[in-house]
Amino acid sequence: MENLGYLFAIYSIVWAVIFGYVFYLYRKQRKLRREMDSLRDSPGKQEPD
């Protein structure tokens, strides 16, 4: 019971890292999606057949 503070601290740090990583992946995916949409919507960038 005396190490309960350490356990809570480590548990909190692990969850903070997990949430931070998920947030990082979300932002990266959103940026890639915007880039894909802009490439799809930009005519004239493709070579004619």
PASE-424071 format. One line per field, with one value per atom (N, C-alpha, C): residue number from 1; residue in one letter; atom name; y, z, x. Coordinates in Angstrom, 2 decimals, padded with zeros to 5 digits, always signed. Layout:
<pts>
i (NUM | ...)
aa (a | ...)
at (CA | ...)
py (Y | ...)
pz (Z | ...)
px (X | ...)
</pts>
This chain:
<pts>
i (1 | 1 | 1 | 2 | 2 | 2 | 3 | 3 | 3 | 4 | 4 | 4 | 5 | 5 | 5 | 6 | 6 | 6 | 7 | 7 | 7 | 8 | 8 | 8 | 9 | 9 | 9 | 10 | 10 | 10 | 11 | 11 | 11 | 12 | 12 | 12 | 13 | 13 | 13 | 14 | 14 | 14 | 15 | 15 | 15 | 16 | 16 | 16 | 17 | 17 | 17 | 18 | 18 | 18 | 19 | 19 | 19 | 20 | 20 | 20 | 21 | 21 | 21 | 22 | 22 | 22 | 23 | 23 | 23 | 24 | 24 | 24 | 25 | 25 | 25 | 26 | 26 | 26 | 27 | 27 | 27 | 28 | 28 | 28 | 29 | 29 | 29 | 30 | 30 | 30 | 31 | 31 | 31 | 32 | 32 | 32 | 33 | 33 | 33 | 34 | 34 | 34 | 35 | 35 | 35 | 36 | 36 | 36 | 37 | 37 | 37 | 38 | 38 | 38 | 39 | 39 | 39 | 40 | 40 | 40 | 41 | 41 | 41 | 42 | 42 | 42 | 43 | 43 | 43 | 44 | 44 | 44 | 45 | 45 | 45 | 46 | 46 | 46 | 47 | 47 | 47 | 48 | 48 | 48 | 49 | 49 | 49)
aa (m | m | m | e | e | e | n | n | n | l | l | l | g | g | g | y | y | y | l | l | l | f | f | f | a | a | a | i | i | i | y | y | y | s | s | s | i | i | i | v | v | v | w | w | w | a | a | a | v | v | v | i | i | i | f | f | f | g | g | g | y | y | y | v | v | v | f | f | f | y | y | y | l | l | l | y | y | y | r | r | r | k | k | k | q | q | q | r | r | r | k | k | k | l | l | l | r | r | r | r | r | r | e | e | e | m | m | m | d | d | d | s | s | s | l | l | l | r | r | r | d | d | d | s | s | s | p | p | p | g | g | g | k | k | k | q | q | q | e | e | e | p | p | p | d | d | d)
at (N | CA | C | N | CA | C | N | CA | C | N | CA | C | N | CA | C | N | CA | C | N | CA | C | N | CA | C | N | CA | C | N | CA | C | N | CA | C | N | CA | C | N | CA | C | N | CA | C | N | CA | C | N | CA | C | N | CA | C | N | CA | C | N | CA | C | N | CA | C | N | CA | C | N | CA | C | N | CA | C | N | CA | C | N | CA | C | N | CA | C | N | CA | C | N | CA | C | N | CA | C | N | CA | C | N | CA | C | N | CA | C | N | CA | C | N | CA | C | N | CA | C | N | CA | C | N | CA | C | N | CA | C | N | CA | C | N | CA | C | N | CA | C | N | CA | C | N | CA | C | N | CA | C | N | CA | C | N | CA | C | N | CA | C | N | CA | C | N | CA | C)
py (-001.20 | +000.00 | +001.27 | +001.15 | +002.34 | +002.81 | +001.95 | +002.31 | +002.70 | +002.93 | +003.26 | +004.58 | +005.53 | +006.81 | +006.62 | +005.79 | +005.51 | +004.81 | +003.87 | +003.15 | +004.11 | +005.01 | +005.99 | +006.92 | +007.33 | +008.23 | +007.55 | +006.34 | +005.61 | +005.35 | +004.97 | +004.72 | +005.99 | +007.12 | +008.39 | +008.76 | +008.55 | +008.85 | +007.98 | +006.71 | +005.80 | +006.22 | +006.55 | +006.98 | +008.32 | +009.21 | +010.48 | +010.26 | +009.35 | +009.03 | +008.40 | +007.50 | +006.86 | +007.90 | +008.76 | +009.80 | +010.77 | +011.11 | +011.98 | +011.35 | +010.08 | +009.38 | +009.28 | +009.00 | +008.92 | +010.30 | +011.36 | +012.71 | +013.05 | +012.65 | +012.85 | +012.13 | +010.89 | +010.13 | +010.76 | +011.26 | +011.91 | +013.13 | +013.96 | +015.17 | +014.83 | +013.81 | +013.41 | +012.88 | +012.08 | +011.56 | +012.69 | +013.66 | +014.79 | +015.59 | +015.79 | +016.52 | +015.75 | +014.45 | +013.64 | +013.63 | +013.59 | +013.60 | +014.92 | +016.05 | +017.35 | +017.40 | +016.85 | +016.84 | +015.98 | +014.83 | +013.98 | +014.68 | +015.35 | +016.07 | +017.19 | +017.90 | +018.98 | +018.43 | +017.30 | +016.69 | +016.18 | +015.65 | +015.12 | +016.25 | +017.39 | +018.49 | +019.44 | +019.24 | +020.18 | +019.66 | +020.19 | +019.79 | +020.45 | +019.86 | +020.42 | +019.90 | +019.23 | +018.65 | +017.28 | +016.70 | +015.39 | +015.54 | +014.56 | +014.58 | +014.03 | +014.62 | +014.11 | +012.76 | +011.95 | +010.62 | +010.67)
pz (+000.00 | +000.00 | +000.00 | +000.41 | +000.49 | -000.88 | -001.88 | -003.24 | -004.14 | -003.55 | -004.33 | -005.08 | -004.53 | -005.19 | -006.45 | -006.38 | -007.56 | -008.65 | -008.24 | -009.19 | -009.91 | -009.16 | -009.77 | -010.71 | -010.33 | -011.16 | -012.48 | -012.42 | -013.64 | -014.50 | -013.89 | -014.62 | -015.35 | -014.67 | -015.30 | -016.44 | -016.27 | -017.32 | -018.54 | -018.32 | -019.45 | -020.23 | -019.56 | -020.26 | -020.96 | -020.38 | -021.04 | -022.32 | -022.28 | -023.48 | -024.54 | -024.15 | -025.11 | -025.76 | -024.96 | -025.52 | -026.41 | -026.01 | -026.84 | -028.18 | -028.20 | -029.44 | -030.33 | -029.76 | -030.54 | -031.13 | -030.35 | -030.85 | -031.98 | -031.85 | -032.91 | -034.19 | -034.08 | -035.25 | -035.89 | -035.07 | -035.58 | -036.40 | -035.88 | -036.60 | -037.90 | -037.86 | -039.06 | -040.12 | -039.70 | -040.64 | -041.23 | -040.41 | -040.91 | -041.94 | -041.69 | -042.64 | -043.95 | -043.88 | -045.09 | -045.87 | -045.15 | -045.82 | -046.56 | -045.93 | -046.60 | -047.83 | -047.73 | -048.87 | -050.01 | -049.68 | -050.71 | -051.37 | -050.59 | -051.15 | -052.08 | -051.69 | -052.56 | -053.84 | -053.79 | -055.01 | -055.90 | -055.30 | -056.06 | -056.73 | -056.06 | -056.56 | -057.49 | -057.67 | -058.48 | -059.91 | -060.83 | -062.23 | -062.84 | -063.90 | -064.56 | -064.03 | -062.91 | -062.35 | -062.98 | -063.59 | -064.20 | -065.68 | -066.20 | -067.61 | -068.41 | -069.57 | -070.38 | -070.97 | -071.19 | -071.76 | -073.24)
px (+000.81 | +000.00 | +000.86 | +002.11 | +002.94 | +003.41 | +003.35 | +003.78 | +002.61 | +001.46 | +000.27 | +000.42 | +001.12 | +001.37 | +002.20 | +003.22 | +004.04 | +003.23 | +002.41 | +001.58 | +000.63 | +000.02 | -000.89 | -000.13 | +001.06 | +001.87 | +002.24 | +002.71 | +003.09 | +001.86 | +000.76 | -000.48 | -000.93 | -000.84 | -001.23 | -000.29 | +000.99 | +001.96 | +001.73 | +001.49 | +001.25 | +000.02 | -001.06 | -002.27 | -002.07 | -001.30 | -001.02 | -000.22 | +000.74 | +001.52 | +000.63 | -000.25 | -001.15 | -002.06 | -002.67 | -003.54 | -002.77 | -001.55 | -000.72 | -000.41 | -000.10 | +000.20 | -001.03 | -002.17 | -003.41 | -003.74 | -003.55 | -003.79 | -002.82 | -001.55 | -000.57 | -000.98 | -001.41 | -001.85 | -003.09 | -004.01 | -005.21 | -004.86 | -003.96 | -003.56 | -002.83 | -002.00 | -001.27 | -002.24 | -003.22 | -004.21 | -005.04 | -005.41 | -006.21 | -005.42 | -004.13 | -003.29 | -003.17 | -002.97 | -002.87 | -004.18 | -005.29 | -006.59 | -006.82 | -006.45 | -006.56 | -005.67 | -004.47 | -003.56 | -004.11 | -004.68 | -005.29 | -006.46 | -007.29 | -008.43 | -007.98 | -006.93 | -006.46 | -005.87 | -005.20 | -004.67 | -005.79 | -006.83 | -007.95 | -008.74 | -008.84 | -009.65 | -008.90 | -007.60 | -006.84 | -006.71 | -007.52 | -007.39 | -006.15 | -005.64 | -004.50 | -003.18 | -003.21 | -001.99 | -001.71 | -002.73 | -002.58 | -002.24 | -001.51 | -001.18 | -002.35 | -002.64 | -003.74 | -003.38 | -004.41 | -004.22 | -004.02)
</pts>
